[in-house]
Amino acid sequence: MSDPAPISDGRGPFHRVLIKLSGEALLGPRPYGQDPDTVAQIAAELAAVRASGVQVAVVVGAGNIWRGLEESAHGMDRATADYCGMLATVLNAVALQDALERGGTPTRVLSALAVAEVAEPYIRRRAMRHLEKNRIVVFAAGTGNPFFTTDTGAALRACEIGAQALLMAKNGVDGVYDADPALMPGARFLPEVTHREALERQLKVMDATALSLCMDNDMPIYVFNVDVPANIGRVVRGEDIGTVVSTGRRVAPLPAEEPPSEGGRDDS
């Protein structure tokens, strides 16, 4: 499997993005866990985006390993189930970091839970510093609190780091529909929708807490199918795929900045 080339010779419309990967995106053909080839393909796409000069942060879910809501429905304490899910995101984050670094892309995992042996603690200024040094940053353990989804964690981190957009990489779904296409074959695809409309119509973009946070902070959301090869690069490049969720206007690009040289493994 050949690595994709950088997404463009110049800059895309974004300078800094946060990509939310569902845990299921790492499954590939497997029913559970992580498929190494799928993880490697996603890592190669992320590396190509980073090589184009875009600063990349990632939040990864844990649905391929654990679902806290399902376990709590089976009688497990909800907070305990959610903490188990946070730990599962650390497993996915470390696996993604390994795939990225084996391909030569400097990557740091920052966790909202203390797991000092495998990840740095989440500190906003440290995350910003890594991004400025053109490292990919993978945020693990959600918000660090139970009762909040990794979608909410992604919305929160995107706002904290000043990302220009939150890219929701869905597996097997091309974007947002006015109904569940798996249940209603006539469901209509929506290329654009506002945050408020998505909330009022209860569209399956993300949970209401995450969507409200994005609306309150004018954070545009791009929903697309990550199963299609090179789609991450296409979204970052500004191609018209998937669904855009915004306040009614597309995000204005920031002027491009030259990233500083990496200078080895300086973690300052």
C-alpha positions in Angstrom: 0.0 0.0 0.0 1.6 3.2 -1.2 1.4 6.3 1.0 -0.7 9.2 -0.4 1.1 12.3 -1.6 0.7 15.6 0.3 -2.7 17.0 -0.5 -1.4 20.0 -2.4 1.7 22.0 -3.2 0.3 25.0 -1.4 -2.0 25.6 1.5 -5.6 24.4 1.7 -8.3 26.6 3.1 -7.4 25.6 6.7 -4.3 26.3 8.8 -5.3 24.2 11.9 -8.0 21.5 12.1 -9.2 18.9 14.6 -10.3 15.6 13.2 -12.7 13.4 15.2 -12.2 9.7 14.3 -14.8 7.2 15.6 -13.4 4.1 17.1 -15.2 2.1 14.5 -13.1 3.8 11.8 -10.2 1.7 13.0 -12.1 -1.6 12.7 -11.6 -2.2 9.0 -13.1 -5.7 8.3 -12.7 -6.8 11.9 -15.7 -7.1 14.2 -13.7 -5.8 17.2 -10.5 -4.0 18.0 -8.1 -2.4 15.4 -7.2 -3.5 11.9 -3.5 -2.7 11.4 -3.9 -1.9 7.6 -6.8 0.4 8.3 -4.9 2.2 11.0 -1.9 2.5 8.7 -4.1 4.0 5.9 -5.6 6.6 8.2 -2.2 7.4 9.6 -0.9 7.9 6.0 -3.8 10.3 5.2 -3.2 12.3 8.4 0.5 12.5 7.6 -0.2 13.7 4.1 -2.4 16.5 5.5 0.4 17.5 8.0 3.0 17.4 5.2 0.9 20.0 3.3 1.5 22.5 6.1 -1.8 22.1 8.0 -1.6 21.7 11.7 -3.4 18.5 12.7 -5.0 17.5 16.0 -7.0 14.3 16.4 -9.6 13.0 18.9 -10.3 9.3 18.6 -13.3 7.4 20.0 -13.5 3.9 21.5 -16.5 2.3 19.9 -14.3 -0.4 18.4 -13.4 -1.5 22.0 -16.0 -0.2 24.5 -19.3 1.6 24.7 -20.1 3.1 28.0 -23.8 3.7 27.4 -24.3 0.1 26.4 -22.5 -1.3 29.4 -24.4 1.0 31.8 -27.6 -0.2 30.2 -26.5 -3.7 31.3 -26.2 -2.7 34.9 -22.7 -1.2 35.2 -22.4 2.1 37.0 -22.5 4.8 34.3 -19.4 6.7 35.6 -17.4 3.5 35.8 -18.4 2.5 32.3 -17.4 5.9 30.9 -14.0 5.8 32.6 -13.5 2.4 30.9 -14.3 4.0 27.6 -11.8 6.8 28.3 -9.1 4.2 28.9 -10.1 2.5 25.6 -9.5 5.8 23.7 -6.0 5.8 25.1 -5.4 2.3 23.5 -6.6 3.7 20.2 -4.6 6.9 20.5 -1.3 5.0 21.2 -1.9 2.7 18.3 -2.5 5.6 16.0 0.6 7.3 17.3 2.6 4.2 16.6 1.4 4.0 13.0 2.2 7.7 12.4 5.6 7.6 13.9 6.5 4.4 12.0 5.8 6.4 8.9 8.1 9.2 10.1 5.5 11.7 11.4 6.2 13.2 14.8 3.2 12.6 17.0 2.3 13.3 20.6 -0.6 11.8 22.7 -2.1 14.0 25.3 -4.4 12.4 27.7 -7.1 13.9 30.0 -6.5 11.0 32.4 -3.1 10.5 34.0 -1.2 7.7 32.2 2.3 9.1 32.4 4.0 5.9 31.1 2.3 6.2 27.7 1.0 9.7 27.2 1.6 13.3 28.2 -1.0 15.0 30.4 -3.3 17.3 28.6 -2.2 20.9 29.0 -3.6 23.3 26.5 -0.4 25.4 26.1 1.6 22.2 25.6 -0.8 21.0 22.9 -0.5 24.4 21.1 3.3 24.2 21.3 3.3 20.8 19.7 1.0 22.0 16.9 3.2 25.0 16.3 6.2 22.6 15.9 4.2 20.8 13.2 3.6 17.6 15.3 0.3 15.7 15.1 -1.4 15.8 18.4 -3.8 13.0 19.4 -6.1 13.8 22.3 -7.1 10.8 24.4 -9.5 10.1 27.3 -12.2 12.5 26.1 -12.8 15.4 28.5 -11.5 13.3 31.4 -15.0 13.3 32.9 -17.8 10.8 32.8 -21.2 11.6 31.2 -19.5 13.4 28.3 -18.9 11.7 24.9 -15.8 11.9 22.8 -17.8 14.1 20.4 -18.0 16.6 23.2 -14.3 16.1 23.9 -13.6 16.9 20.2 -15.7 20.0 20.2 -14.1 21.2 23.4 -10.5 20.6 22.2 -11.3 22.2 18.8 -12.4 25.3 20.6 -9.5 25.3 23.1 -6.8 25.0 20.4 -8.3 27.5 18.1 -9.0 25.1 15.2 -10.7 26.6 12.2 -12.9 23.5 11.8 -14.0 20.3 13.4 -13.8 17.4 10.8 -16.2 14.5 11.8 -14.8 11.5 10.1 -17.7 9.0 10.0 -17.4 5.4 8.9 -19.8 4.3 6.2 -21.8 7.6 6.2 -21.3 10.2 3.5 -22.6 13.1 5.6 -25.8 14.2 7.3 -29.3 13.0 6.2 -32.7 14.2 7.2 -33.4 10.7 8.5 -31.5 7.5 9.2 -30.7 6.1 5.7 -30.3 2.6 7.1 -34.0 2.7 8.2 -35.4 5.0 5.5 -34.1 4.4 2.0 -35.6 7.7 0.8 -33.7 9.8 3.4 -32.4 13.0 1.8 -28.8 14.0 1.9 -28.1 17.5 3.3 -25.0 19.2 1.9 -25.3 22.2 4.3 -27.2 22.7 7.5 -26.9 25.1 10.5 -26.1 24.2 14.0 -29.5 25.3 15.2 -31.3 23.3 12.5 -29.3 20.2 13.4 -30.3 20.6 17.0 -34.0 21.3 16.4 -34.4 18.5 13.9 -32.2 16.1 16.0 -30.1 15.3 13.0 -27.4 12.7 13.6 -24.3 15.0 13.5 -23.1 14.5 17.1 -24.6 14.6 20.6 -26.5 17.8 21.6 -23.9 18.9 24.1 -21.1 18.8 21.5 -23.3 20.5 18.9 -24.3 23.3 21.3 -20.7 23.9 22.1 -19.8 24.2 18.5 -22.8 26.6 17.8 -21.9 28.8 20.8 -18.3 29.1 19.6 -19.1 29.4 15.8 -17.2 26.2 15.1 -18.0 24.8 11.7 -18.3 21.0 11.4 -17.5 19.0 8.3 -19.1 15.6 8.3 -17.7 13.1 5.7 -17.0 9.4 5.0 -13.6 8.4 6.2 -13.9 4.9 4.5 -13.3 6.6 1.1 -9.6 6.7 0.6 -8.0 10.2 0.7 -11.3 11.8 1.9 -9.5 13.5 4.8 -7.2 15.3 2.4 -10.1 16.3 0.2 -12.0 17.9 3.1 -8.9 19.8 4.2 -8.3 20.9 0.7 -11.8 22.4 0.5 -13.4 20.0 -1.9 -17.2 19.9 -1.8 -17.8 16.5 -0.1 -19.9 15.6 2.9 -22.0 18.0 4.9 -21.1 21.4 6.3 -22.7 22.3 9.6 -22.2 26.0 10.4 -23.9 29.2 11.6 -24.9 29.9 8.0 -21.6 30.9 6.5 -18.5 28.9 5.6 -15.3 29.4 7.7 -13.0 32.2 6.5 -9.5 30.9 6.1 -6.7 32.3 8.2 -3.5 33.5 6.5 -1.0 30.7 6.2 2.0 30.7 8.5 5.3 28.9 8.1 5.6 26.1 10.7 8.8 26.2 12.7 11.4 23.4 12.2 11.0 20.4 14.4 14.6 20.4 15.7 14.6 16.9 16.9 12.4 15.8 19.9 12.3 19.1 21.6 9.1 18.9 23.7 9.3 22.4 25.1 
